[in-house]
Amino acid sequence: MVLVACRFDCLLPLLLFGLVQTVQLSFGAAPGFILGWISWLSFVMIPAIETQAALQYSQYFFPHLVVVGSGGSQLTGLGYAWALVFLLVFFVCNSYGIRLVSKLNNVLAMWKIIIPLLTIIMLFITRLHWQNFHLAPQSLHQMTHTVLSGISLGGVVFSLVGFRSIVELSGEARQPQKTVPLALILTILSCTLLYLLLQVAFIGALNPQDIAAGWANLNFAHDSSPLLALVSTLGLIWLVGILYLDAVASPSGTGLITSASTARIVYGMAEQGYLPVKLKRLNQYQVPILALGLNLLLAILFFLPFHGWQAMAEFLATIAVVGYSFGPLCLYALRKQQPHRARKFKLPLAGLLSFMGFFCSNLIIYWMGWADIKKLLVLMIVLLVSILVMAVMKSWLRVALVQIIWLVVYIIGFGIIARLGSFGGSGVIGFGWDILSICVFSLIVYGLAIQFRLSDRESSERIAKLNI
C-alpha cells in the first residue's frame, strides 16, 4: 500500500516509468541508477522463472519436457524449445498493448480463484481433523524463527512481486487514482483470505499420525508438491490433474503480465539515460517494443545458468526485495519536496506508514539470511562503483557522492547486522535483539535518506522538465 501511495501521492503520470523515475525525482540520478538496475534485473527474470515453473509442472501431461535428476527437475531439449515458445507468446501478446494483456489476465485470474476454491471445498468435504490445529512440539522461539525465514526463502516474498504489476501498469489505466488502490487492496485481501482457507483445509486434511512427531518431521516422499501429494492420498485423482493444469496456467499468467511491466521499467531507465534512448521507441499500440524485445532476449539467456525455477526464484528473491524499501522513502521525500502539489490520492499518516514500510522491507531482507545477503551486498557495491565511475566520466562526482551517502551507510550497517545476527550469521546478536537492531537501524537510515533528498528546487525543476 505504501508503494502505491508513493506513486499516487507524488506524481500520477510517472506511473508509466515506475519506481525508477520516482527515485530519480526524490533522491537524484545515483540512487535512481542503482534501483533501476536492481528492479530491471529482478523483473526480467520473472517471465523465465514462471515459464520454467509452468513447464516443470507440465511433466504430468508431457513427461518428455522434463527430466528429474539428482539436482531436481530440469528441462530437456524439447522443454527448452517450448520455453522459447512461451516467451514468444508473452512478447506477441504484450506487443498489442495493455488492454489485450488485461483481458487475458482477467481470464487467468478467474481460473486462479476457482481452482483454489474447488480444492478448499473438496478437502473440507473429504477429511477434516480439527485436532491437527495445535501448537507444534517445539519452542515458540524455534517456530517463529522458522516462519520468518520462510517468508523470505519459502516463496512468500516471490509471490508478492505479482502485486506490483498493478502499480507499474497503472499509467495506462483510465482512472488510476480510483481503480489502482481499489484493485491492489482488494487483490491482497482476497488472496490472503483465499490462501488462509487453503492452508486451513490442508492442515485439517492431514492424517494426525503424520504430524505426531511434529510439523518439522512432516514429509511427503517422492513428491515436490505437498498439496498434490495430499490430494493423491485422499483418492481425489481427478483433482490432481486439475491442480497440475492450474500449476501450468497460473505461472503463465504471471509471466504474461510481468513481461508488460518489465518493459516499462526499461522505458524509464532509457528515459533517465541509464540505457540507450532507442529503447523508448513505442509501437502503434504505445508499447515500448524494443524494450520488450530486449527483455525477451535476456529472459532466454537466464535459462543458461539456472536449471530449475527454484534456483531462479532464490536468486531473484535476493535482489528484488530491495526495491520494496525504496518506495516508502520516495513517498515521504516527495511529500516534503512537494507539500502543496494537488494530489488525486493522498495517504494519511504518510510519515509513520512510510517508516513502517521501510522497516518491514528491511526485515524481509534480513530474514533471507547472511548467505543470500552477501550476494545482495556484492551486487549493491558493484552498482555503487559503477555509478561513481559514470559520475567521474560526466564530471558530477561530488553530486553523486552526496546522493549516495545514505546508501553507503545502509549497505555497511545492514551487512554488519546480518553478519552478527541469528539468521545465518554468527549469532552474536540474538533473536529478538536483531529485530530491534533492524528497527533502530531503519530509523537512522530513514532519517538520513530524507535528510539527503534532493532540494525542493531541484525536485521541482526535474518535475517541470517532465511537464507534469
N, C-alpha and C positions, 0 to 999 in steps of 0.2 A: 504494500500500500504506500509506503514511503517513497519507493521508486516511482510509482505513478504520480504521487503528489509532487515529486520533484519536477516532473515534466510539465504538468498542468499548472502548478503553482508558479512556474517560471515563464516559459515561453512555448505556447502551444504549437506554433508552426515548426519548431525544432524537432518535433517528434519523428519526422522523416529521417533525420540524421542520427537519432538515438542518443544514447548517453555520451558518446564521444563528443558531440557538439556541445552538450550541456557542460561537461567538464572543461572544455575549451573556454567557454564564457565565464565560468566560475573561477578557475584556478590557472588558466593560461595554457600555452601550447605544450609545455613539457609534460605536465600530468595528463593532458589530453592525448599526447602521443603514446604514453605508456598504457593508459586504459584502452585506447583504440586498438593497439596490437594484442593486448590480453583478450579483449572482447572478441576480436576477429578470430584469433587462434582457437578460442574455445567454441565459438558458434560454428565455425566452418567444419568442425569435427562432427557435429551432431547428425547431419544427414548421413555421414558414413557410419556412425555408430548405430543409428536406427536401422539402416539398411542391413548391417551385419546382424543385428538382433532379429529382424524380420526373416532373413534367410536361414539363420541358425534354427529358429523355431519351425521353419517350413520343412525341416527334415522329416517331420511326422508324415507329410504328404509326399515329399520328394527327397528320399534319403540320399540320392546321388549328389545333392548340393553341398552336403556337409560330411566331414569325416571326423570321428571322435578319436583323439589321441591322448597321450599322457598329459599334454598341456591344455586339454579341454577341446571343445568343438572348434573346428577350423573349416573355412570354405574350401571346396575343391576348385579345380579349374573351371568347371561348369558353374559353380557357385559364384566365382568372381565375375564371370560373364553376365550372370543375372544381376549381380550387384551394380554393374555398369548400366544395365537396362533400368534398374530402379532409379539411379541418379539422373539418368537422361530424362525419365518421366517427370521427376521433380523439376528439372530445368525447363522442359517444354511447358508444363502446367503453369509455372511461375512467370514465364515469358509473356503470358496473356493477361497479367495483372492480378491485383489482389482480389477482385470480385470473383474470378473463377476459382482461385485458391480458397476463398471463403466458402463458396458453395460446396466444394469438395470436402473441405474440413468440417462443414456442418453435418454432412452425411456420416463421416467417420466419427464425429463427436457423439452422434446419436448411438452409433454402434458401441462406442466405449462406455456408454451409460447402460444400455440394455443388457450387455453380456455380464458385467459385474452384478447387476440386479438379479439376473437369472441365476447366477451362481450362488448369491446370497440366499435366495429363496430355496433353492434345491438343497443346500447344506443345512438350512434350518429345518426343512421338512424331513430330510433323511436321518440326521443324527444331531442331537444337541445335549451335551453333558455340562450342566451348569457347575458341577464340581471342579471343572477344569479352571475356573476363574478364581485362582487363589495365588497368594504370594509364593513366588518360586523359592525353593530351598537354598537360597544363597543370601548374602547380606544385601541390604539396601544399597550400600556403597558399591558393591560389585555390579549390581543390576543397573544402577544409574550410570555408572561409567560405561557399561556395555551399550546401553541405549544411546547415550550421547555420541559414542563413536560410530554407532550405526547410522545416525543422522547424516554424518559426513561421508562415511565409507560404504554404507549399505544401500545407496541408491536414492535416498530421500532427497538430497540436495540436487542430484541429477534430474529427478522428476520435476523439481520446481522450476527448472530452466524453461520449461514449456510455457509457463505463465507469462514470462517476459515478452513473448512474441505479441501478446495483445497490445503491449505498450509500444513496442518497436514499430508496429504497423499502423498505429493509431493516426499518424499523419495523413493517411489516406481514407480515414473514416469521415462520414458526413458531419456528425455531431460528436466529436471525440470527448468534449467536456462532459457529456452526459453518458454516452454509451461505453466509454472505456472504463471509468471507475466502476460502473454497474457490472460490466462484463467480468472484470477482474475479481471483484468482491464475490459475486455470485458463483463464479467458477471455483474459486478457492474454497468457499463454504460448502458447495455441493460436492466437490471432490473429497473434502475432509470427511463429510458425513458418509459418503458412499464407501470410502475405504475403511472407515472405522467399523461400519456394519460388516464389511467383508472380513475384517480381522476378527470381529466377534464370532462370525459364522465359522471361520477357520478354527479358532481356538475351541469353540463348542463342539465341533465335529471330530476332534481328535479322540483317539482311544485313550482313556485315562491311564492305561498301563504304559503307553508310550512316553508319558511325561512323569511317570512315578519317580524316576531318578533325577528329575529336574529338567527345566527347559533347555539348559545348556547341552543336555545329552539327547535331545530330540533329533532323530536322524531319519532321513528318507533315502534309503540305499538305491543306487543306480538311477537317480532322477535329479536333475538340476533344478527342478521346479517343485517345491513342497506342495503348492496348491494342486498342481496336476497329479502329483503322487497321491495326495489325499483323496481327490475325486476318483481316481482309479480304484483305490482300496474300498471305496464306498459302492463300487459297481456301477457308477454313472459313466459308462463308456461313451455314450452319445455326447455327453457334456465335454469329455476330454477333447474330442475333435473340434468342437466349437471353441474351446479355450485356446487350442493351438491356432485356429484361424484368427482368433482375436489377437494372439501374440504376434501374428504377421501383420494384421491390419493396423493395430494401434501404433506401433513404431513407424509405420509407413506414413501415417497422418502427421506424426510429429516431424518426421524428416521433410515432408512437403511444406509445412508452414514455417519451419525453421530456415529452409532454403530461401524463403522470401525475406525474412527479417535479416538474415546474414548479408544479403545483397545490399540492404540499406545501410548496414554498418560500413561496408566498403565504400559506398557512396559518400558517407560522412567523412571517412578518412581521406578520400580523394579531395573532398571539399576543403579540408584543412591542409592539404599538401603533403600528407603522410604517404600517399600512394599517387601514381600517375593520374593526371587530371582527366585523361581519356576514359577512365573508369566511371566517370559521371554520366557518360552517354546514356540517354534514355531512348527506348523504342517508342512506337506509336501508342503503346498502352501505358506509357510513363513508367516503365520498369527499367532499372539500371542493368541493361542486358549484358554489357561487358563484365560488370561486377558479378553478375550471376554466373557467367561463363568461367571467370577466374575461380570462384568458389567450387564450381563443378570439378575443375582440374585438381584443385587441392584436396577435395574430398576423395577423389580417385587415388591420389598419391598417399593418403593416410592409410590405405589398405596395406601398403608395403611393410611398414614396421610393426603393425599390430595385427595379430592373427585371431582376434576374437573381440566381441563387443565389450566383454568385461574389462579387458586390458585397455581398450579405448576409453571406456567410461571412467575408469580410475584415473587415467591421465587427465581427462577433461576436468574432473572434479577438482584437481589440484590447481587449476588456473581460472576456471570460470567463476568460482565463488568470490574471487577478489573484486570482480565487477560489482557485486552487490553492495560492497562497502562504500563505493563512490557516490551512489545515488543519494543517500541521506545527507552527505556532506554538501552536495550540489544544491539540494533543496534549501538548506539553511543559509548557505553562502549567497545564493541568488535572492533569497528573502532579504538579506542585509543589503545587497547591492542595488536591488530594485524595489524598495519598500513601497513606492507609490504607483507601481505599474498595475493597471487593471488586470485582474485575474478571473478567468471564467470558472476556475476551480481553485479553492483556497483551503489548504489543510489546516485545521485548528491545532493548537499546541505544537507548532512546527518544530520549535527548538527541542522539546522533550522527545517527540516522536523521531526526530532525526537522529538524536543521540542513541535512542533505543535501537533504531535500525542499524546504526553503525556498530554498536556493541554486539548485537545478535549476529551480525555478519562476521565479526571477528571471532566470536565463539565457534561458529561453524567452521571457520578456517582452522582454529586451534584444535578442534576435535578430530581433524583429519590425521593428526599425529605428526611427530617430528620427521619421520621418513619422507612423507609427502611434502611437508612444509619446506624441507631442504631444497627440493626441486623447484618449488614455487619461488623461494628466495633467490635461487640462482637465476631464474628467468627474470625476476624483477631487477636484479643487479645488472644483467645484460642489457635490459631496456634502458636503465638509468645511464649506463655508459654510452649507449647508442645515442641517446638524446643529447648528452653532453658533447659527443663528437660532432653531431649535427650543429649544435649551438656554436662550437668553435668555428666550424666552416662558414656559418652565416653571421658570425660576429655578434652574437647575443648571449654569450656565455654567462655574463653577470646576471642577466634577467633569468636565465634558466636555473642558475644556482639558487636564486631566491625562491623560485616557484617550486623547487623540489626539496626544500629544507624539511618540510613536514613529512615528505615521503621517505627521506633518508632516516629520520627518527622512527618512523613507522616500521620500516624494514628491519633496522637494527634491534629495536625494542622487542618486536614480535619474535624475532629469531632467538633472542635471549630467553624470553619466557617459554617459548616452545621447547627449547633445548633443556631447560631446567624443570619443565612441567611433568605432569603424570601421564600424558598421552603420548607415549613413545619416547619421552625424554628421560633425563636422569632421575626424576622423581624428587629432586631437591625441594621443589615447590609442590607440596602435596595436593591431593584432590580437594577441591573446595577453595583452598587458598589460591590455586591457579586461576579459578574462575573470578575471584575477587581481584587478582592481579590484572586480568584482562579487562575488567571493568574500569579500574583506575587508569590503566594504560590507554584504554579507548577514550576516556575523558580528556586525558592530556593531549593525545593526537587530535582529537576532535577540536579542542580549543586552538591548538597550534595551526591546524588546517584553515580554520575560519580566520585566524589572525593573518595568515599569509595568502588569503584570497586576493584576487585582482581588486584594484581600487574601483570605486563606484564609477569613476570617469572612464577607466579602461573597459570595464564591463559594458557601459552604455555605448561606447564607441564601437565595440565589436557587434553589439546588437544592432546598432544603426546601419552597419555595413551589410547586414542581412536583410535590411528593410522590413523589420518586423513591427 
